[in-house]
Amino acid sequence: MAFDHLLIVLNQGESSGNSEGSVLNHVGFQVSNLQQIMDKVKAAGYKTAPATFGSKAVSNVFSPEGERIELLEDRSENVQITLDDGKIINGKADGNMAVPILLHHVHFYVPEGSVLQIKAWYIKNFGAMSCKRWHYEAADLPGMNINILGSPGSLASTKGRMLDHIGFEVRNLKAFCKKLQANGVKFDQLYTRQPSGLATAYLTDPWGNYIVLTEGLNRHY
């Protein structure tokens, strides 16, 4: 299943639970017309729920398995991403998105006190830009914003959950993996290049996010 700059891979199997309760709490999509999409998913019989903080420009839809997906209308202040220097790189739009839906953010929940550490980890190792999304600490990467919230209690790893991992397509993956290793990052599976030309590597960040790195995946879908 492909969206603009996003590929969702579905595998059948038993999971240990949905994303809520894990370090990757949910995924958020920016939409051009929230009411139109919510009317469509309700008509299809899917469970929905308004945002808990009361914004009419944010809502949620649930997959048949109970996975929560957040939807944010592009006119909402909730979509705004502001770099540390004050530059806004994604602000309230005018409802004229080029596509009806696109990936906006993944929302990490980490132990309280770890917010700035995980943000710094993605800035150092992935070259993310330090920013805020609305009132959340965040780190921005091409096509995806990482939002971070401190949460009490223990949080499960994503591996084995309904949303098992996130993935990044990387140019010159072999060199990128060497850079990560030089930074002390441990891999679950080292860089491998298949006969098809697809290259992969697997790792888990220190907070439990399972990550797949690929090079050439865009040529296979």
Rosetta silent file (secondary structure, phi, psi, omega in degrees, C-alpha in Angstrom):
SEQUENCE: MAFDHLLIVLNQGESSGNSEGSVLNHVGFQVSNLQQIMDKVKAAGYKTAPATFGSKAVSNVFSPEGERIELLEDRSENVQITLDDGKIINGKADGNMAVPILLHHVHFYVPEGSVLQIKAWYIKNFGAMSCKRWHYEAADLPGMNINILGSPGSLASTKGRMLDHIGFEVRNLKAFCKKLQANGVKFDQLYTRQPSGLATAYLTDPWGNYIVLTEGLNRHY
SCORE:     score description
SCORE:     0.000 S_00000001
   1 L     0.000  119.648 -174.110    0.000    0.000    0.000 S_00000001
   2 E  -117.808  136.091  169.475    1.697    3.195   -1.161 S_00000001
   3 E  -116.243 -177.805  177.006    1.108    6.854   -0.344 S_00000001
   4 L   -63.616  115.746  179.555    3.195    9.844   -1.344 S_00000001
   5 L    61.875   23.068 -179.099    6.726    9.039   -0.051 S_00000001
   6 E  -144.806  133.672  174.780    5.340    6.259    2.145 S_00000001
   7 E  -120.980  126.903  176.555    5.064    2.504    1.754 S_00000001
   8 L  -108.298  120.293 -179.094    2.966    0.457    4.200 S_00000001
   9 L  -104.427  125.519 -178.266    3.811   -3.255    4.221 S_00000001
  10 L  -109.805  126.452  175.425    1.180   -5.599    5.673 S_00000001
  11 L  -122.187  139.366  178.145    2.049   -9.089    6.900 S_00000001
  12 L   -81.420  136.538  179.061   -0.409  -11.564    8.356 S_00000001
  13 L   169.537  174.674  178.269    0.440  -12.840   11.812 S_00000001
  14 L   -89.544  132.753  177.968   -0.194  -12.654   15.539 S_00000001
  15 L  -109.608  163.199  178.412    0.911   -9.486   17.307 S_00000001
  16 L   -88.229    1.565  178.323    1.562   -8.839   20.974 S_00000001
  17 L   149.429  169.407  177.207   -0.706   -5.792   20.892 S_00000001
  18 L   -81.309 -175.290 -172.152   -1.400   -2.590   19.032 S_00000001
  19 L   -66.288  -38.360 -179.678    0.873    0.430   19.063 S_00000001
  20 L   -60.970  128.391 -172.584   -0.587    2.086   22.150 S_00000001
  21 L   104.358  -12.899  175.541    1.471    0.828   25.064 S_00000001
  22 E  -104.635  175.272 -178.738    4.615    0.666   22.958 S_00000001
  23 L   -69.287  -22.951  173.523    7.272    3.319   22.428 S_00000001
  24 E  -104.261   94.978 -170.718    5.664    4.168   19.065 S_00000001
  25 E   -69.854  -41.172 -179.380    2.200    5.147   20.260 S_00000001
  26 E  -166.764  169.820  175.391    0.615    6.076   16.933 S_00000001
  27 E  -115.264  141.656 -179.863    1.077    7.437   13.424 S_00000001
  28 E  -118.571  136.239  178.194   -0.445   10.728   12.279 S_00000001
  29 E  -114.911  140.256  173.479   -1.524   11.697    8.765 S_00000001
  30 E   -90.347  131.941 -176.587   -2.164   15.200    7.437 S_00000001
  31 E  -126.481  152.531 -177.537   -5.353   15.400    5.374 S_00000001
  32 L   -78.384  -31.652 -177.744   -6.802   18.071    3.114 S_00000001
  33 L  -143.989   96.281 -174.402  -10.414   17.674    4.296 S_00000001
  34 H   -63.429  -44.758 -176.739  -10.904   15.987    7.651 S_00000001
  35 H   -61.376  -41.165 -179.951  -14.709   16.005    7.616 S_00000001
  36 H   -62.045  -43.585 -179.730  -14.818   14.384    4.193 S_00000001
  37 H   -69.046  -41.961 -179.533  -12.494   11.581    5.246 S_00000001
  38 H   -64.824  -37.910  176.570  -14.278   11.024    8.572 S_00000001
  39 H   -61.558  -39.177 -177.525  -17.642   10.804    6.783 S_00000001
  40 H   -68.541  -45.256 -177.250  -16.160    8.205    4.443 S_00000001
  41 H   -71.679  -33.143  175.932  -14.636    6.000    7.165 S_00000001
  42 H   -66.058  -41.060  179.041  -17.791    6.191    9.306 S_00000001
  43 H   -64.321  -28.816  178.716  -19.899    5.164    6.318 S_00000001
  44 L   -81.568   -5.274  175.818  -17.563    2.200    5.841 S_00000001
  45 L    92.425   11.122 -179.155  -18.246    1.119    9.432 S_00000001
  46 L   -82.511  146.055  176.780  -14.885    1.906   10.989 S_00000001
  47 L   -69.339  138.987  176.989  -14.633    3.027   14.607 S_00000001
  48 E  -132.706  164.210  177.017  -13.688    6.683   15.076 S_00000001
  49 E  -155.081  137.754  177.518  -12.983    8.934   18.041 S_00000001
  50 E   -70.215  163.233  176.447  -12.469   12.703   18.381 S_00000001
  51 L   -62.401  142.004 -176.831   -9.186   14.068   19.679 S_00000001
  52 L   -70.140  -21.204 -179.487   -8.988   13.918   23.467 S_00000001
  53 L   -93.251    7.232  168.377   -7.883   17.558   23.672 S_00000001
  54 L    87.549    2.348  179.290  -11.047   18.759   21.915 S_00000001
  55 L   -72.861  129.711  178.440   -9.693   20.091   18.607 S_00000001
  56 L   -75.889  -10.746 -178.188  -12.224   19.758   15.799 S_00000001
  57 L   -95.097    5.329  179.123   -9.347   19.682   13.309 S_00000001
  58 E  -133.988  135.537  177.650   -7.921   16.427   14.715 S_00000001
  59 E  -149.768  179.065 -177.273   -9.620   13.034   14.934 S_00000001
  60 E  -134.831  145.676  172.342   -8.856    9.320   15.015 S_00000001
  61 E  -127.403  148.477 -177.324   -9.882    6.265   13.051 S_00000001
  62 E  -115.535  137.963  174.216   -9.262    2.668   14.122 S_00000001
  63 L   -69.952  166.082  177.825   -8.369   -0.279   11.934 S_00000001
  64 L   -56.914  -24.654 -179.423  -10.480   -3.460   12.324 S_00000001
  65 L   -89.295   -2.658  177.089   -7.716   -4.773   14.606 S_00000001
  66 L    97.927   10.069  179.028   -7.861   -1.722   16.868 S_00000001
  67 L   -77.959  124.770 -178.416   -4.852    0.229   15.608 S_00000001
  68 E   -85.518  133.408  177.982   -5.398    3.960   16.165 S_00000001
  69 E  -124.958  124.677 -178.171   -4.506    6.350   13.357 S_00000001
  70 E   -89.556  138.229  178.384   -4.515   10.083   13.966 S_00000001
  71 E  -121.847  129.369 -178.164   -5.760   12.462   11.260 S_00000001
  72 E  -123.699  125.970  178.525   -4.899   16.176   11.285 S_00000001
  73 E   -73.754  142.655 -172.368   -6.453   18.683    8.922 S_00000001
  74 L   -70.600  -11.267  174.773   -3.879   20.827    7.175 S_00000001
  75 L   -81.479  -10.845 -173.083   -5.597   24.062    8.292 S_00000001
  76 L   -78.848  146.929  173.375   -4.983   23.128   11.925 S_00000001
  77 H   -64.311  -18.855 -178.721   -2.283   24.616   14.119 S_00000001
  78 H   -66.028  -19.661 -179.317   -1.514   21.009   15.089 S_00000001
  79 H   -85.131  -10.981 -171.968    0.321   20.428   11.803 S_00000001
  80 L   -67.768  130.322  177.187    2.779   23.284   12.372 S_00000001
  81 E  -120.139  123.991 -174.718    6.439   22.302   12.598 S_00000001
  82 E  -123.204  123.066  177.229    8.863   24.989   13.771 S_00000001
  83 E   -69.189  164.937 -177.197   12.660   24.724   13.678 S_00000001
  84 L   -60.991  -26.637  179.866   14.704   25.926   16.630 S_00000001
  85 L   -84.548    4.023  177.976   15.550   29.162   14.769 S_00000001
  86 L    94.828   -8.545  179.538   11.848   29.969   14.448 S_00000001
  87 L   -70.401  130.660  178.253   11.493   29.002   10.786 S_00000001
  88 E   -92.223  119.986 -178.096    8.177   27.260   10.085 S_00000001
  89 E  -103.087  -11.596  172.817    8.652   24.341    7.695 S_00000001
  90 E  -152.110  100.417 -176.232    5.088   23.064    7.796 S_00000001
  91 L  -110.658 -176.045  177.798    2.446   25.568    8.796 S_00000001
  92 L   -61.383  125.502 -177.526   -1.305   25.905    8.590 S_00000001
  93 L   -96.500 -173.169 -175.878   -2.215   25.524    4.927 S_00000001
  94 L  -108.628   16.162 -179.700   -5.182   26.732    2.899 S_00000001
  95 L    83.011   11.397 -178.388   -6.782   23.372    2.160 S_00000001
  96 L  -111.463   44.982  175.440   -5.032   23.057   -1.198 S_00000001
  97 L   -59.410  145.060 -179.755   -2.796   20.067   -0.509 S_00000001
  98 L   -69.169  -25.865  178.365   -1.484   18.456   -3.694 S_00000001
  99 L  -129.012  155.504 -176.729   -2.625   15.060   -2.393 S_00000001
 100 L   -72.435  -22.242 -177.409   -5.587   14.238   -0.090 S_00000001
 101 E  -152.696  141.695  175.419   -3.454   12.514    2.558 S_00000001
 102 E  -151.323  156.703  179.175    0.218   12.272    3.487 S_00000001
 103 E   -65.227  131.869  178.440    2.292   11.058    6.414 S_00000001
 104 E  -107.765  -51.213 -177.844    2.746   13.790    8.988 S_00000001
 105 E  -157.057  160.118  162.595    4.381   12.225   12.044 S_00000001
 106 E  -111.573  142.053 -173.614    5.150    9.219   14.151 S_00000001
 107 E  -114.347  109.353  178.172    4.619    9.813   17.851 S_00000001
 108 E   -87.231  134.281  169.131    7.113    8.289   20.264 S_00000001
 109 E  -109.422  122.182 -177.059    6.214    7.902   23.920 S_00000001
 110 E  -127.056  161.244  178.663    9.356    7.516   26.028 S_00000001
 111 E   -55.209  142.330  179.132   10.035    7.398   29.768 S_00000001
 112 L   -55.614  133.968 -176.640    9.802   10.803   31.403 S_00000001
 113 L    98.140   -9.158 -178.452   13.214   12.413   31.367 S_00000001
 114 L  -104.606    0.315 -173.240   14.227   10.755   28.089 S_00000001
 115 H   -59.087  -51.013 -176.700   12.599   13.191   25.656 S_00000001
 116 H   -70.751  -28.020  179.089   15.682   15.275   24.896 S_00000001
 117 H   -68.832  -44.329 -179.650   17.924   12.193   24.785 S_00000001
 118 H   -70.084  -35.106  176.055   15.930   10.419   22.075 S_00000001
 119 H   -60.512  -46.705  179.659   15.625   13.676   20.139 S_00000001
 120 H   -64.269  -34.217 -179.732   19.405   14.124   20.259 S_00000001
 121 H   -63.428  -43.358  179.868   19.921   10.487   19.198 S_00000001
 122 H   -73.797  -29.379  175.287   17.944   10.957   15.973 S_00000001
 123 H   -68.329  -45.956 -178.187   19.639   14.292   15.275 S_00000001
 124 H   -68.372  -46.800 -171.050   23.109   12.775   15.714 S_00000001
 125 H   -90.583  -28.447 -177.096   22.566    9.470   13.942 S_00000001
 126 H  -112.582   -1.808  179.700   19.943   10.270   11.295 S_00000001
 127 L    71.134   23.709  179.512   20.681   13.925   10.636 S_00000001
 128 L   -67.852  155.290  178.429   17.214   15.015   11.769 S_00000001
 129 E   -94.988  132.303  179.550   16.512   18.718   12.304 S_00000001
 130 E   -70.115  131.503 -175.893   15.699   19.873   15.827 S_00000001
 131 E  -162.238 -176.073  169.716   12.211   21.364   16.008 S_00000001
 132 E  -130.015  144.378  170.902    8.840   21.356   17.702 S_00000001
 133 E  -113.229  111.953 -172.784    5.516   20.146   16.344 S_00000001
 134 L    58.127 -115.891  177.957    2.821   22.166   18.032 S_00000001
 135 L  -106.976   11.372 -178.890    3.921   21.875   21.705 S_00000001
 136 E   -94.334  141.974  167.075    5.830   18.580   21.312 S_00000001
 137 E   -63.257  143.848 -174.710    9.582   18.205   21.115 S_00000001
 138 E  -153.305  164.077  175.255   10.334   16.839   17.663 S_00000001
 139 E  -137.044  127.403 -171.739   12.990   15.881   15.127 S_00000001
 140 E  -104.696  133.107  175.409   12.274   16.338   11.433 S_00000001
 141 E  -125.486  156.948  179.672   13.347   14.033    8.596 S_00000001
 142 L   -54.578  120.291  177.402   12.366   14.207    4.913 S_00000001
 143 L    84.030   -4.722 -177.684    8.765   13.016    4.666 S_00000001
 144 E  -156.495  133.703  174.873    8.341   12.332    8.395 S_00000001
 145 E  -106.859  133.626  178.034    8.324   14.252   11.650 S_00000001
 146 E   -99.015  113.320  176.288    9.194   12.446   14.882 S_00000001
 147 E   -95.952  145.923 -174.648    7.133   13.739   17.824 S_00000001
 148 E  -133.644  131.691  179.471    8.225   12.874   21.346 S_00000001
 149 E  -133.409  133.587  174.358    6.259   12.802   24.580 S_00000001
 150 E   -75.922  135.390 -175.813    7.401   11.790   28.055 S_00000001
 151 E  -136.728  139.036  177.990    5.153    9.117   29.544 S_00000001
 152 L   -74.015  156.604  176.628    5.085    7.436   32.977 S_00000001
 153 L    85.271  177.001 -178.081    5.499    3.691   33.296 S_00000001
 154 L   -86.420  150.642 -178.284    7.195    1.116   31.110 S_00000001
 155 L  -128.734  132.960 -176.144    6.767    1.048   27.324 S_00000001
 156 E   -75.621  156.378  170.814    7.124   -2.031   25.137 S_00000001
 157 L   -66.629  155.299  177.692    9.403   -2.337   22.130 S_00000001
 158 L   -73.856  -25.950 -174.891    7.679   -2.051   18.771 S_00000001
 159 L   -61.668  123.929 -178.293    9.033   -5.405   17.575 S_00000001
 160 L    92.525   -9.681  177.066    6.206   -7.908   17.539 S_00000001
 161 L   -82.152  175.397 -179.313    3.525   -5.244   17.967 S_00000001
 162 L   -61.350  -39.818  170.667    0.884   -4.489   15.351 S_00000001
 163 L  -100.947   92.919 -168.037    3.103   -1.674   14.095 S_00000001
 164 L   -71.561  -38.095 -175.667    6.284   -3.722   14.182 S_00000001
 165 L  -160.569  165.011  168.056    8.798   -1.226   12.827 S_00000001
 166 E  -111.539  158.371 -177.979    9.440    1.953   10.916 S_00000001
 167 E  -134.620  151.047  177.346   11.699    2.077    7.894 S_00000001
 168 E  -128.436  131.952  172.083   13.922    4.585    6.152 S_00000001
 169 E   -85.394  127.266 -171.723   15.130    4.494    2.556 S_00000001
 170 L  -124.775  132.175  173.023   18.794    5.546    2.593 S_00000001
 171 L   -80.110  132.121 -176.771   21.105    6.587   -0.218 S_00000001
 172 L    57.754   61.973 -174.405   24.467    4.770    0.066 S_00000001
 173 H   -62.697  -37.537 -178.215   23.251    2.558    2.886 S_00000001
 174 H   -58.877  -45.591  179.006   26.527    0.730    3.368 S_00000001
 175 H   -67.300  -36.649  179.127   28.374    3.947    4.209 S_00000001
 176 H   -63.825  -42.073  178.409   25.483    5.081    6.418 S_00000001
 177 H   -63.917  -37.360  177.216   25.655    1.847    8.424 S_00000001
 178 H   -64.054  -37.549  178.035   29.390    2.306    8.909 S_00000001
 179 H   -65.178  -42.417  178.568   28.733    5.797   10.252 S_00000001
 180 H   -62.990  -42.810  178.224   26.164    4.449   12.705 S_00000001
 181 H   -61.914  -38.357  177.730   28.554    1.744   13.872 S_00000001
 182 H   -64.787  -26.710  176.936   31.231    4.383   14.411 S_00000001
 183 L   -84.328    0.095  178.294   28.712    6.203   16.621 S_00000001
 184 L    91.932    9.199  179.613   28.300    3.040   18.694 S_00000001
 185 L   -75.088  131.072  178.832   24.952    1.934   17.235 S_00000001
 186 L   -95.677  139.436 -178.709   24.403   -1.843   17.466 S_00000001
 187 E  -102.833  141.319  170.757   22.637   -3.664   14.638 S_00000001
 188 E   -75.742  -34.840  175.592   20.151   -6.505   14.925 S_00000001
 189 E  -145.036  123.261 -176.204   21.112   -7.498   11.379 S_00000001
 190 E   -69.758  168.592  179.607   24.089   -6.035    9.587 S_00000001
 191 E   -51.894  128.503  178.387   24.065   -4.557    6.106 S_00000001
 192 E  -136.627  137.330  175.997   23.080   -7.129    3.489 S_00000001
 193 E  -116.272  122.327 -177.127   22.699   -6.720   -0.258 S_00000001
 194 L   -85.057  160.812  178.518   20.418   -9.197   -2.024 S_00000001
 195 L   -56.362  -27.608  179.420   20.867  -10.453   -5.623 S_00000001
 196 L   -71.240  -12.761 -176.598   17.898   -8.252   -6.605 S_00000001
 197 L   100.531  -12.387  179.002   19.909   -5.207   -5.592 S_00000001
 198 L   -73.296  127.803  178.013   17.841   -4.451   -2.498 S_00000001
 199 E  -110.561  142.051 -178.627   20.047   -3.649    0.502 S_00000001
 200 E  -140.585  157.990  170.549   18.824   -3.844    4.102 S_00000001
 201 E  -154.314  149.131 -175.851   19.980   -3.420    7.685 S_00000001
 202 E  -127.674  139.425  177.273   18.038   -3.739   10.950 S_00000001
 203 E  -151.531  165.782  175.304   18.519   -2.026   14.292 S_00000001
 204 E  -126.259  126.375  179.817   16.638   -1.069   17.452 S_00000001
 205 L   -70.151  167.059 -174.888   17.087    2.365   18.956 S_00000001
 206 L   -61.804  -10.424 -177.793   17.874    2.574   22.708 S_00000001
 207 L  -104.785   -4.800  174.784   14.180    3.117   23.512 S_00000001
 208 L   108.963    7.610  175.177   12.817    0.086   21.640 S_00000001
 209 L   -80.009  116.183  177.953   11.886    1.363   18.194 S_00000001
 210 E   -80.303  129.818 -171.136   12.657   -1.403   15.691 S_00000001
 211 E  -129.354  133.954  173.969   13.996    0.170   12.482 S_00000001
 212 E  -110.767  127.133  174.981   14.594   -1.210    8.984 S_00000001
 213 E  -104.569  134.269 -178.826   16.995    0.639    6.708 S_00000001
 214 E  -132.345  156.755  168.563   16.724   -0.008    2.982 S_00000001
 215 E  -138.534  121.785 -179.137   18.340    1.052   -0.251 S_00000001
 216 L    98.619    0.551 -179.283   16.564    0.305   -3.510 S_00000001
 217 H   -63.888  -33.684 -178.954   13.152   -0.492   -2.018 S_00000001
 218 H   -64.476  -16.306  178.055   11.597    2.264   -4.136 S_00000001
 219 H   -88.011   -9.922 -177.102   12.548    0.278   -7.233 S_00000001
 220 L  -100.140   -6.711 -178.658   10.644   -2.800   -6.022 S_00000001
 221 L  -132.511    0.000    0.000    7.227   -1.147   -5.514 S_00000001
